[in-house]
Amino acid sequence: MSDEATKRDVEERFNTVKRLYGDRLDHKQLEGVRTGVETIVRASQAVSAVRLENGDEPFSVFMPYREEG
Amino acid sequence: MSDSLVFKSIRQLGGLVQAREVSPTELAEVFLDRLERLGPDYNAVVTVTRERALREARRAEEEISAGRYRGPLHGIPYGVKDLLATKDGIPTTWGAAPFRNQVFDYDATVVERLGAAGAVLAAKLAMVELAGGGGYWQPNASFTGPGITPWDKNRWSGGSSTGSGAATGAGLVPFAIGSETGGSIMSPSSNCGVAGLRPTYGRVSRYGAMALSWTLDKLGPMCLTADDCGLVLEAISGRDPKDPTTTRRSFAYDDSDVGSRRFRFGVMENVTDHVDEPTRTNFERALDVLAEVADIEEMRFSDLPHEEILQVILFAEAASAFEEIVDSGKLAELTAPEDRFGAYPRVTVLAKDYINALRLRRLVAENAEEVMSPFDALVAPTRSGVPTPVNQGFRSATLHAGKDTMMSLGNVAGLPAVSVPSGFSAEGLPTGIKFMGRAYEENAILAAARAYQSLTDWHERHPPDLLPAG
């Protein structure tokens, strides 16, 4: 992702937080939120950069429930 | 007699209780007094459970007098991180001001199991608010104040199991229970100079524990010795229908003498690149000691974004676990200024990124199993540095900024690790060494840590001002 696209991604996600919770956050806190969003975007990019095959399943197993005993 | 009971291991205290040389009530009184008198000095305690402790101690005394000795934990006082539910009207605060009056009407499974082993609940111990779920940057992140290491009242205890580390290291309890999602047992174990065991994910039931991240949260013991960690793990581990993630693999602690056993340890390449000088020096000395009983080889993991995988999983799951706390506005009541907004960004984690992180988790776990299989354990410095000043942030750009791959990978893959003291800095601040093993190999890493502790005496050193008089 280009720097410009990354900035846009951060801004869009930041605006989502601002829309949902902006009324309860002051300017300094919103800047902290922006930093937090940048961390998430960077981490997500690092995760997405690793090539996965279609058959690479999530490491979480759903098990239908049946009461024990 | 009372004074000499402090800083004794569970193994030693259990022997005294079994031989009826000390009574559980006497033991409880000694540690209740220390919790009440010294706990505030370290911001280590939320609630001293005096009434319940004396009730449980009297019951233990009656049972032992009647010849019904339950085992090494019978009559031994302990504390739990205050994210474990307890009944009897005892608050469970999660370390957070909005929950300071929260009460549950049941005991967490770990508390139940320790009760079944005859242990005596003496305290609910301090912790970073929401176990660090707000993303704290500095020690003052709990309504009980910043956690303080028993080794220096101006230094941090490590977190988020602050009170579990400090109370054990200060001799306020013989052992404690902590929790780890991303370093919260290892960090205070190192900073407080105690042994801490992060069990394999699923080894210990989390029923009744505050959830931060369902696929990362683990509960484990913090004690004076690795041997004690094994004793406690055996008591608290095992399948629990109330926590479907618990494994059906049983754990029986193998405490047999390591004797002349020769180990094989791996050391991750560049593992000391981002650690401070005292930690590096003590780790290198520890390797010299371990060379007496082990062959040590350098190794490496595959090049995967371990820290980022941990972050994405943790952020996504915490966003769900704390949704009510976030939406209700309770974050504004938290102590650390950064915790009052730190959880908001997490609503922006995309579902596909979370699932991709879970897909990568399998690759991480398979790679770890492959490269760790030749070894009894990997060894590494537990933390990147000695305890930082209690009024200083610890995630600044310049302070030990390197990635902690062993921590990230170990938690992503759910691998067990035990940290034990490895020495001190010139200022007398403790450092730790950790032994990380393959999944379900707690006995291997405990044997390795016991071997190290048999060759060193760091675990027998305690803060001079906390030693009983006389």
Interface residues (C-beta under 8 A of the other chain):
Chain A: R13 F14 T16 V17 L20 Y21 R24 L25 Q29 L30 G32 V33 G36 V37 T39 I40 R42 A43 S44 A46 V47 S48 A49 V50 L52 D56 E57 P58 F59 S60 M63 E68
Chain B: G135 T215 P241 P244 L304 P305 E307 E308 I309 Q311 V312 F315 V326 G329 A332 E338 R340 F341 G342 Y344 P345 R346 V347 T348 V349 L350 D353 I355 N356 A357 L358 R359 L360 R361 R362 L363 A365
